[in-house]
Amino acid sequence: TGRIGIIAAMRDELSAVLNRMPDEHKTRVAGRSFWRGHWHGREVVAVLSRIGKVAAATTATALIERFEVDAIVFTGVAGGLADGVNVGDVVLARSFLQHDMNASPLFAQHEVPLYGKARFETDAALSDTLATAARKVLADPQAALGAAAVAEFGLQAPRVHEGLILSGDRFVATSAESGALRQRLPDGLAVEMEGAAVAQVCHDYGLPFVAMRTISDRADDAAHMDFTRFVEQVASHYSVAMLDAWLAQL
Ligand code: ADE
């Protein structure tokens, strides 16, 4: 692997990444700012995806076509779906599926037309090393976040889960909707709004893709904690610590 494209879903995460890039400089393409620089001596290009599948697909395509990255890593937050996937845990994606894709009766539900499949896999070897980095960080959340954030968000023994992540152009915020997703796609660990789009673009270009998501909510109607504070205090720190450990050993 040569040049790495880093797509962050949130502004706080991107800022945390840019703090690790001593020499970054900005190029504007497609209305977005792409930050080229180095991290652990490795060439990286960092960018904010914006929200939703189309925004993520545009971002990934520009990274590949204009910045000639050799692999893409996505970092962001997601809603936990499966039992035991709790706020403060991390989900390492092994595959992605668009839960709102449905061209039936022409194609099976969830199948992406003309691809002959619904699920797009992430790169196995790079995911193994990212999972190792994630486990290392979660083994000591205080080191990554500080004691105050660990206490504020009640992060007891956070875990790394690996498997299927669902993507769709909806923020899932009712128990009815997350319950329906759980029933329809029982192996879905978490739900977000971009990953499957980036996975499909990377599949089209034959590029390795990996993704990690910190669980910010349970995708239900429970009054959850301040999303902005969670991203600022928890998700962006996890994300940078994991990328740091991952890039160090690539
Ligand atoms: N990202 C974080 N939480 C989410 C949710 N509940 N639904 C969709 N995307 C999310």
py3Dmol code that shows the C-alpha trace and the ligand (Angstrom):
import py3Dmol

protein = """\
ATOM      1  CA  THR A   1       0.000   0.000   0.000  1.00  0.00           C
ATOM      2  CA  GLY A   2       1.239   3.458  -0.948  1.00  0.00           C
ATOM      3  CA  ARG A   3      -0.872   6.583  -0.564  1.00  0.00           C
ATOM      4  CA  ILE A   4      -3.797   6.280   1.867  1.00  0.00           C
ATOM      5  CA  GLY A   5      -7.070   8.185   1.520  1.00  0.00           C
ATOM      6  CA  ILE A   6      -8.689   8.938   4.877  1.00  0.00           C
ATOM      7  CA  ILE A   7     -12.389   9.802   4.781  1.00  0.00           C
ATOM      8  CA  ALA A   8     -13.819  11.245   7.976  1.00  0.00           C
ATOM      9  CA  ALA A   9     -17.541  11.592   8.434  1.00  0.00           C
ATOM     10  CA  MET A  10     -17.404  14.392  10.967  1.00  0.00           C
ATOM     11  CA  ARG A  11     -15.587  17.710  11.170  1.00  0.00           C
ATOM     12  CA  ASP A  12     -14.124  16.978  14.634  1.00  0.00           C
ATOM     13  CA  GLU A  13     -12.655  13.753  13.346  1.00  0.00           C
ATOM     14  CA  LEU A  14     -11.095  15.476  10.367  1.00  0.00           C
ATOM     15  CA  SER A  15      -9.582  18.156  12.630  1.00  0.00           C
ATOM     16  CA  ALA A  16      -8.101  15.473  14.868  1.00  0.00           C
ATOM     17  CA  VAL A  17      -6.591  13.763  11.808  1.00  0.00           C
ATOM     18  CA  LEU A  18      -5.181  17.038  10.451  1.00  0.00           C
ATOM     19  CA  ASN A  19      -3.493  17.616  13.826  1.00  0.00           C
ATOM     20  CA  ARG A  20      -1.373  14.537  13.090  1.00  0.00           C
ATOM     21  CA  MET A  21      -0.359  15.763   9.636  1.00  0.00           C
ATOM     22  CA  PRO A  22       2.448  18.301  10.133  1.00  0.00           C
ATOM     23  CA  ASP A  23       2.671  19.401   6.495  1.00  0.00           C
ATOM     24  CA  GLU A  24      -0.879  19.258   5.162  1.00  0.00           C
ATOM     25  CA  HIS A  25      -1.921  21.494   2.309  1.00  0.00           C
ATOM     26  CA  LYS A  26      -5.364  21.961   0.881  1.00  0.00           C
ATOM     27  CA  THR A  27      -6.695  21.365  -2.638  1.00  0.00           C
ATOM     28  CA  ARG A  28     -10.317  22.060  -3.557  1.00  0.00           C
ATOM     29  CA  VAL A  29     -12.067  19.530  -5.809  1.00  0.00           C
ATOM     30  CA  ALA A  30     -15.818  19.040  -6.248  1.00  0.00           C
ATOM     31  CA  GLY A  31     -16.547  21.668  -3.613  1.00  0.00           C
ATOM     32  CA  ARG A  32     -14.546  19.740  -1.016  1.00  0.00           C
ATOM     33  CA  SER A  33     -11.223  20.364   0.684  1.00  0.00           C
ATOM     34  CA  PHE A  34      -8.708  17.547   0.267  1.00  0.00           C
ATOM     35  CA  TRP A  35      -5.747  17.710   2.641  1.00  0.00           C
ATOM     36  CA  ARG A  36      -2.532  16.156   1.378  1.00  0.00           C
ATOM     37  CA  GLY A  37       0.305  15.462   3.743  1.00  0.00           C
ATOM     38  CA  HIS A  38       2.140  12.819   5.737  1.00  0.00           C
ATOM     39  CA  TRP A  39       1.384  10.765   8.829  1.00  0.00           C
ATOM     40  CA  HIS A  40       4.070   8.457  10.178  1.00  0.00           C
ATOM     41  CA  GLY A  41       6.031   9.393   7.062  1.00  0.00           C
ATOM     42  CA  ARG A  42       3.320   7.915   4.857  1.00  0.00           C
ATOM     43  CA  GLU A  43       1.534   9.935   2.176  1.00  0.00           C
ATOM     44  CA  VAL A  44      -2.089  10.512   3.162  1.00  0.00           C
ATOM     45  CA  VAL A  45      -4.988  12.522   1.757  1.00  0.00           C
ATOM     46  CA  ALA A  46      -7.689  13.402   4.300  1.00  0.00           C
ATOM     47  CA  VAL A  47     -11.167  14.656   3.457  1.00  0.00           C
ATOM     48  CA  LEU A  48     -14.601  15.155   4.969  1.00  0.00           C
ATOM     49  CA  SER A  49     -17.182  12.972   3.234  1.00  0.00           C
ATOM     50  CA  ARG A  50     -20.302  14.932   4.111  1.00  0.00           C
ATOM     51  CA  ILE A  51     -23.383  12.875   4.854  1.00  0.00           C
ATOM     52  CA  GLY A  52     -25.147  10.229   2.806  1.00  0.00           C
ATOM     53  CA  LYS A  53     -24.255   7.720   0.124  1.00  0.00           C
ATOM     54  CA  VAL A  54     -23.972  10.066  -2.843  1.00  0.00           C
ATOM     55  CA  ALA A  55     -21.712  12.531  -0.993  1.00  0.00           C
ATOM     56  CA  ALA A  56     -19.534   9.624   0.106  1.00  0.00           C
ATOM     57  CA  ALA A  57     -19.354   8.195  -3.428  1.00  0.00           C
ATOM     58  CA  THR A  58     -18.285  11.563  -4.879  1.00  0.00           C
ATOM     59  CA  THR A  59     -15.632  11.904  -2.191  1.00  0.00           C
ATOM     60  CA  ALA A  60     -14.248   8.406  -2.798  1.00  0.00           C
ATOM     61  CA  THR A  61     -14.225   8.879  -6.578  1.00  0.00           C
ATOM     62  CA  ALA A  62     -12.326  12.176  -6.329  1.00  0.00           C
ATOM     63  CA  LEU A  63      -9.804  10.601  -3.924  1.00  0.00           C
ATOM     64  CA  ILE A  64      -9.155   7.835  -6.414  1.00  0.00           C
ATOM     65  CA  GLU A  65      -9.221   9.792  -9.681  1.00  0.00           C
ATOM     66  CA  ARG A  66      -7.618  13.067  -8.617  1.00  0.00           C
ATOM     67  CA  PHE A  67      -5.407  12.079  -5.707  1.00  0.00           C
ATOM     68  CA  GLU A  68      -4.502   8.571  -6.855  1.00  0.00           C
ATOM     69  CA  VAL A  69      -4.807   6.929  -3.470  1.00  0.00           C
ATOM     70  CA  ASP A  70      -3.994   3.218  -3.254  1.00  0.00           C
ATOM     71  CA  ALA A  71      -6.364   2.390  -0.392  1.00  0.00           C
ATOM     72  CA  ILE A  72      -9.176   4.120   1.484  1.00  0.00           C
ATOM     73  CA  VAL A  73      -9.990   4.058   5.188  1.00  0.00           C
ATOM     74  CA  PHE A  74     -13.283   5.443   6.489  1.00  0.00           C
ATOM     75  CA  THR A  75     -13.797   6.566  10.070  1.00  0.00           C
ATOM     76  CA  GLY A  76     -17.011   7.763  11.648  1.00  0.00           C
ATOM     77  CA  VAL A  77     -19.830   6.949  14.037  1.00  0.00           C
ATOM     78  CA  ALA A  78     -22.776   4.587  13.664  1.00  0.00           C
ATOM     79  CA  GLY A  79     -25.901   3.445  15.447  1.00  0.00           C
ATOM     80  CA  GLY A  80     -25.619   0.036  17.134  1.00  0.00           C
ATOM     81  CA  LEU A  81     -28.150  -2.572  15.940  1.00  0.00           C
ATOM     82  CA  ALA A  82     -27.161  -6.073  17.094  1.00  0.00           C
ATOM     83  CA  ASP A  83     -27.429  -7.104  20.745  1.00  0.00           C
ATOM     84  CA  GLY A  84     -24.341  -6.098  22.672  1.00  0.00           C
ATOM     85  CA  VAL A  85     -23.177  -3.454  20.199  1.00  0.00           C
ATOM     86  CA  ASN A  86     -23.180  -0.609  22.704  1.00  0.00           C
ATOM     87  CA  VAL A  87     -22.384   3.093  22.784  1.00  0.00           C
ATOM     88  CA  GLY A  88     -18.607   3.481  22.982  1.00  0.00           C
ATOM     89  CA  ASP A  89     -17.899   0.168  21.219  1.00  0.00           C
ATOM     90  CA  VAL A  90     -16.211   0.080  17.819  1.00  0.00           C
ATOM     91  CA  VAL A  91     -17.395  -1.834  14.766  1.00  0.00           C
ATOM     92  CA  LEU A  92     -14.787  -2.885  12.250  1.00  0.00           C
ATOM     93  CA  ALA A  93     -16.513  -3.471   8.908  1.00  0.00           C
ATOM     94  CA  ARG A  94     -15.965  -6.814   7.172  1.00  0.00           C
ATOM     95  CA  SER A  95     -18.727  -6.048   4.659  1.00  0.00           C
ATOM     96  CA  PHE A  96     -21.320  -3.404   3.785  1.00  0.00           C
ATOM     97  CA  LEU A  97     -24.871  -3.535   2.469  1.00  0.00           C
ATOM     98  CA  GLN A  98     -27.269  -0.763   1.380  1.00  0.00           C
ATOM     99  CA  HIS A  99     -30.335  -1.437   3.505  1.00  0.00           C
ATOM    100  CA  ASP A 100     -32.436   0.975   1.422  1.00  0.00           C
ATOM    101  CA  MET A 101     -31.589  -0.636  -1.947  1.00  0.00           C
ATOM    102  CA  ASN A 102     -34.635  -2.429  -3.341  1.00  0.00           C
ATOM    103  CA  ALA A 103     -35.105  -2.990  -7.062  1.00  0.00           C
ATOM    104  CA  SER A 104     -37.492  -5.920  -6.569  1.00  0.00           C
ATOM    105  CA  PRO A 105     -39.093  -7.576  -8.425  1.00  0.00           C
ATOM    106  CA  LEU A 106     -36.347  -7.024 -11.018  1.00  0.00           C
ATOM    107  CA  PHE A 107     -33.610  -7.912  -8.539  1.00  0.00           C
ATOM    108  CA  ALA A 108     -33.578  -9.445  -5.078  1.00  0.00           C
ATOM    109  CA  GLN A 109     -34.065  -6.973  -2.252  1.00  0.00           C
ATOM    110  CA  HIS A 110     -30.738  -5.295  -1.297  1.00  0.00           C
ATOM    111  CA  GLU A 111     -28.966  -6.586  -4.403  1.00  0.00           C
ATOM    112  CA  VAL A 112     -27.177  -3.763  -6.220  1.00  0.00           C
ATOM    113  CA  PRO A 113     -28.470  -4.100  -9.781  1.00  0.00           C
ATOM    114  CA  LEU A 114     -25.962  -5.510 -12.273  1.00  0.00           C
ATOM    115  CA  TYR A 115     -23.379  -6.282  -9.592  1.00  0.00           C
ATOM    116  CA  GLY A 116     -25.057  -9.597  -8.782  1.00  0.00           C
ATOM    117  CA  LYS A 117     -24.655  -9.076  -5.054  1.00  0.00           C
ATOM    118  CA  ALA A 118     -25.853  -7.101  -2.064  1.00  0.00           C
ATOM    119  CA  ARG A 119     -22.726  -7.237   0.090  1.00  0.00           C
ATOM    120  CA  PHE A 120     -19.405  -5.580  -0.644  1.00  0.00           C
ATOM    121  CA  GLU A 121     -16.442  -6.828   1.350  1.00  0.00           C
ATOM    122  CA  THR A 122     -13.685  -4.785   2.876  1.00  0.00           C
ATOM    123  CA  ASP A 123     -10.026  -5.737   2.415  1.00  0.00           C
ATOM    124  CA  ALA A 124      -9.328  -8.728   4.687  1.00  0.00           C
ATOM    125  CA  ALA A 125      -5.635  -8.150   5.424  1.00  0.00           C
ATOM    126  CA  LEU A 126      -5.930  -4.395   6.053  1.00  0.00           C
ATOM    127  CA  SER A 127      -9.028  -5.018   8.192  1.00  0.00           C
ATOM    128  CA  ASP A 128      -7.067  -7.514  10.295  1.00  0.00           C
ATOM    129  CA  THR A 129      -4.433  -4.901  11.065  1.00  0.00           C
ATOM    130  CA  LEU A 130      -7.041  -2.177  11.712  1.00  0.00           C
ATOM    131  CA  ALA A 131      -8.871  -4.549  14.088  1.00  0.00           C
ATOM    132  CA  THR A 132      -5.629  -5.124  15.977  1.00  0.00           C
ATOM    133  CA  ALA A 133      -5.099  -1.357  16.228  1.00  0.00           C
ATOM    134  CA  ALA A 134      -8.701  -0.889  17.425  1.00  0.00           C
ATOM    135  CA  ARG A 135      -8.331  -3.578  20.125  1.00  0.00           C
ATOM    136  CA  LYS A 136      -5.123  -1.975  21.314  1.00  0.00           C
ATOM    137  CA  VAL A 137      -6.849   1.409  21.743  1.00  0.00           C
ATOM    138  CA  LEU A 138      -9.981   0.001  23.422  1.00  0.00           C
ATOM    139  CA  ALA A 139      -7.883  -2.031  25.847  1.00  0.00           C
ATOM    140  CA  ASP A 140      -7.127   1.288  27.556  1.00  0.00           C
ATOM    141  CA  PRO A 141      -9.853   3.845  26.784  1.00  0.00           C
ATOM    142  CA  GLN A 142      -8.507   6.195  29.465  1.00  0.00           C
ATOM    143  CA  ALA A 143      -5.249   6.551  27.575  1.00  0.00           C
ATOM    144  CA  ALA A 144      -7.120   7.610  24.419  1.00  0.00           C
ATOM    145  CA  LEU A 145      -9.891   9.710  25.994  1.00  0.00           C
ATOM    146  CA  GLY A 146      -8.868  10.681  29.505  1.00  0.00           C
ATOM    147  CA  ALA A 147     -10.639   9.624  32.707  1.00  0.00           C
ATOM    148  CA  ALA A 148     -13.262  12.392  32.550  1.00  0.00           C
ATOM    149  CA  ALA A 149     -14.660  11.311  29.171  1.00  0.00           C
ATOM    150  CA  VAL A 150     -14.633   7.637  30.193  1.00  0.00           C
ATOM    151  CA  ALA A 151     -16.690   8.543  33.276  1.00  0.00           C
ATOM    152  CA  GLU A 152     -19.000  10.999  31.470  1.00  0.00           C
ATOM    153  CA  PHE A 153     -19.992   8.478  28.803  1.00  0.00           C
ATOM    154  CA  GLY A 154     -19.862   5.418  31.077  1.00  0.00           C
ATOM    155  CA  LEU A 155     -17.484   3.528  28.827  1.00  0.00           C
ATOM    156  CA  GLN A 156     -17.130   0.225  30.673  1.00  0.00           C
ATOM    157  CA  ALA A 157     -14.853  -2.227  28.877  1.00  0.00           C
ATOM    158  CA  PRO A 158     -15.643  -1.126  25.304  1.00  0.00           C
ATOM    159  CA  ARG A 159     -15.455  -3.883  22.688  1.00  0.00           C
ATOM    160  CA  VAL A 160     -14.448  -4.240  19.041  1.00  0.00           C
ATOM    161  CA  HIS A 161     -17.046  -6.034  16.885  1.00  0.00           C
ATOM    162  CA  GLU A 162     -16.353  -7.225  13.337  1.00  0.00           C
ATOM    163  CA  GLY A 163     -18.896  -7.921  10.630  1.00  0.00           C
ATOM    164  CA  LEU A 164     -21.655  -6.422   8.496  1.00  0.00           C
ATOM    165  CA  ILE A 165     -22.484  -2.701   8.581  1.00  0.00           C
ATOM    166  CA  LEU A 166     -25.685  -1.404   6.959  1.00  0.00           C
ATOM    167  CA  SER A 167     -25.776   1.905   5.083  1.00  0.00           C
ATOM    168  CA  GLY A 168     -28.730   3.954   3.919  1.00  0.00           C
ATOM    169  CA  ASP A 169     -29.830   7.518   3.384  1.00  0.00           C
ATOM    170  CA  ARG A 170     -31.719   7.715   6.661  1.00  0.00           C
ATOM    171  CA  PHE A 171     -30.710   8.554  10.183  1.00  0.00           C
ATOM    172  CA  VAL A 172     -32.315   5.703  12.133  1.00  0.00           C
ATOM    173  CA  ALA A 173     -33.787   7.176  15.293  1.00  0.00           C
ATOM    174  CA  THR A 174     -36.804   5.053  16.229  1.00  0.00           C
ATOM    175  CA  SER A 175     -37.012   1.615  17.824  1.00  0.00           C
ATOM    176  CA  ALA A 176     -39.568   0.662  15.168  1.00  0.00           C
ATOM    177  CA  GLU A 177     -37.110   1.318  12.357  1.00  0.00           C
ATOM    178  CA  SER A 178     -34.077  -0.255  14.011  1.00  0.00           C
ATOM    179  CA  GLY A 179     -36.247  -3.238  15.036  1.00  0.00           C
ATOM    180  CA  ALA A 180     -37.362  -3.692  11.441  1.00  0.00           C
ATOM    181  CA  LEU A 181     -33.744  -3.553  10.224  1.00  0.00           C
ATOM    182  CA  ARG A 182     -32.707  -6.103  12.851  1.00  0.00           C
ATOM    183  CA  GLN A 183     -35.446  -8.433  11.689  1.00  0.00           C
ATOM    184  CA  ARG A 184     -34.744  -8.013   7.971  1.00  0.00           C
ATOM    185  CA  LEU A 185     -30.938  -8.158   8.296  1.00  0.00           C
ATOM    186  CA  PRO A 186     -30.182 -10.000  11.544  1.00  0.00           C
ATOM    187  CA  ASP A 187     -26.426 -10.013  11.066  1.00  0.00           C
ATOM    188  CA  GLY A 188     -26.211  -6.216  10.691  1.00  0.00           C
ATOM    189  CA  LEU A 189     -24.065  -4.941  13.554  1.00  0.00           C
ATOM    190  CA  ALA A 190     -24.542  -1.215  13.015  1.00  0.00           C
ATOM    191  CA  VAL A 191     -26.167   1.344  10.735  1.00  0.00           C
ATOM    192  CA  GLU A 192     -24.718   4.484   9.160  1.00  0.00           C
ATOM    193  CA  MET A 193     -25.092   6.512   5.963  1.00  0.00           C
ATOM    194  CA  GLU A 194     -21.934   6.216   3.815  1.00  0.00           C
ATOM    195  CA  GLY A 195     -19.894   3.030   4.060  1.00  0.00           C
ATOM    196  CA  ALA A 196     -21.637   0.874   1.451  1.00  0.00           C
ATOM    197  CA  ALA A 197     -21.274   3.652  -1.127  1.00  0.00           C
ATOM    198  CA  VAL A 198     -17.509   3.896  -0.592  1.00  0.00           C
ATOM    199  CA  ALA A 199     -17.268   0.093  -0.631  1.00  0.00           C
ATOM    200  CA  GLN A 200     -19.023  -0.011  -4.019  1.00  0.00           C
ATOM    201  CA  VAL A 201     -16.783   2.697  -5.505  1.00  0.00           C
ATOM    202  CA  CYS A 202     -13.679   0.889  -4.239  1.00  0.00           C
ATOM    203  CA  HIS A 203     -15.010  -2.346  -5.710  1.00  0.00           C
ATOM    204  CA  ASP A 204     -15.457  -0.594  -9.077  1.00  0.00           C
ATOM    205  CA  TYR A 205     -11.847   0.614  -9.027  1.00  0.00           C
ATOM    206  CA  GLY A 206     -10.395  -2.550  -7.490  1.00  0.00           C
ATOM    207  CA  LEU A 207      -9.071  -0.591  -4.519  1.00  0.00           C
ATOM    208  CA  PRO A 208      -8.733  -1.942  -0.963  1.00  0.00           C
ATOM    209  CA  PHE A 209     -11.152  -0.404   1.535  1.00  0.00           C
ATOM    210  CA  VAL A 210     -11.377  -0.575   5.329  1.00  0.00           C
ATOM    211  CA  ALA A 211     -13.732   1.124   7.772  1.00  0.00           C
ATOM    212  CA  MET A 212     -14.234   1.585  11.493  1.00  0.00           C
ATOM    213  CA  ARG A 213     -17.212   3.156  13.258  1.00  0.00           C
ATOM    214  CA  THR A 214     -17.589   4.174  16.867  1.00  0.00           C
ATOM    215  CA  ILE A 215     -21.097   3.471  18.174  1.00  0.00           C
ATOM    216  CA  SER A 216     -22.700   6.794  19.153  1.00  0.00           C
ATOM    217  CA  ASP A 217     -26.281   5.604  19.756  1.00  0.00           C
ATOM    218  CA  ARG A 218     -28.499   2.543  19.555  1.00  0.00           C
ATOM    219  CA  ALA A 219     -30.524   3.786  16.564  1.00  0.00           C
ATOM    220  CA  ASP A 220     -33.649   3.991  18.733  1.00  0.00           C
ATOM    221  CA  ASP A 221     -35.838   6.620  20.307  1.00  0.00           C
ATOM    222  CA  ALA A 222     -34.067   6.533  23.653  1.00  0.00           C
ATOM    223  CA  ALA A 223     -32.947  10.036  24.522  1.00  0.00           C
ATOM    224  CA  HIS A 224     -29.278   9.636  23.841  1.00  0.00           C
ATOM    225  CA  MET A 225     -26.401  11.766  24.954  1.00  0.00           C
ATOM    226  CA  ASP A 226     -25.169  14.898  23.264  1.00  0.00           C
ATOM    227  CA  PHE A 227     -24.044  13.693  19.835  1.00  0.00           C
ATOM    228  CA  THR A 228     -21.682  16.621  19.261  1.00  0.00           C
ATOM    229  CA  ARG A 229     -19.964  16.106  22.598  1.00  0.00           C
ATOM    230  CA  PHE A 230     -19.640  12.389  21.977  1.00  0.00           C
ATOM    231  CA  VAL A 231     -17.924  12.935  18.633  1.00  0.00           C
ATOM    232  CA  GLU A 232     -15.663  15.571  20.152  1.00  0.00           C
ATOM    233  CA  GLN A 233     -14.777  13.702  23.368  1.00  0.00           C
ATOM    234  CA  VAL A 234     -14.863  10.060  22.276  1.00  0.00           C
ATOM    235  CA  ALA A 235     -15.202   9.197  18.575  1.00  0.00           C
ATOM    236  CA  SER A 236     -12.556  11.561  17.229  1.00  0.00           C
ATOM    237  CA  HIS A 237     -10.031  10.422  19.859  1.00  0.00           C
ATOM    238  CA  TYR A 238     -10.682   6.744  19.172  1.00  0.00           C
ATOM    239  CA  SER A 239     -10.434   7.364  15.483  1.00  0.00           C
ATOM    240  CA  VAL A 240      -7.092   9.174  15.603  1.00  0.00           C
ATOM    241  CA  ALA A 241      -5.585   6.717  18.100  1.00  0.00           C
ATOM    242  CA  MET A 242      -6.631   3.757  15.929  1.00  0.00           C
ATOM    243  CA  LEU A 243      -5.431   5.306  12.683  1.00  0.00           C
ATOM    244  CA  ASP A 244      -2.177   6.250  14.398  1.00  0.00           C
ATOM    245  CA  ALA A 245      -1.563   2.669  15.566  1.00  0.00           C
ATOM    246  CA  TRP A 246      -2.651   1.298  12.180  1.00  0.00           C
ATOM    247  CA  LEU A 247      -0.514   3.605  10.030  1.00  0.00           C
ATOM    248  CA  ALA A 248       2.495   3.032  12.303  1.00  0.00           C
ATOM    249  CA  GLN A 249       2.590  -0.673  11.450  1.00  0.00           C
ATOM    250  CA  LEU A 250       1.470  -0.633   7.774  1.00  0.00           C
TER     251      LEU A 250
END
"""
ligand_1 = """\
10
ADE
N -24.741 7.508 12.457
C -24.706 7.525 13.810
N -25.861 7.091 14.335
C -26.661 6.786 13.271
C -27.989 6.319 13.149
N -28.724 6.063 14.228
N -28.496 6.144 11.909
C -27.753 6.429 10.819
N -26.498 6.881 10.869
C -25.955 7.062 12.085
"""
view = py3Dmol.view(width=600, height=400)
view.addModel(protein, "pdb")
view.setStyle({"model": 0}, {"cartoon": {"style": "trace"}})
view.addModel(ligand_1, "xyz")
view.setStyle({"model": 1}, {"stick": {}})
view.zoomTo()
view.show()
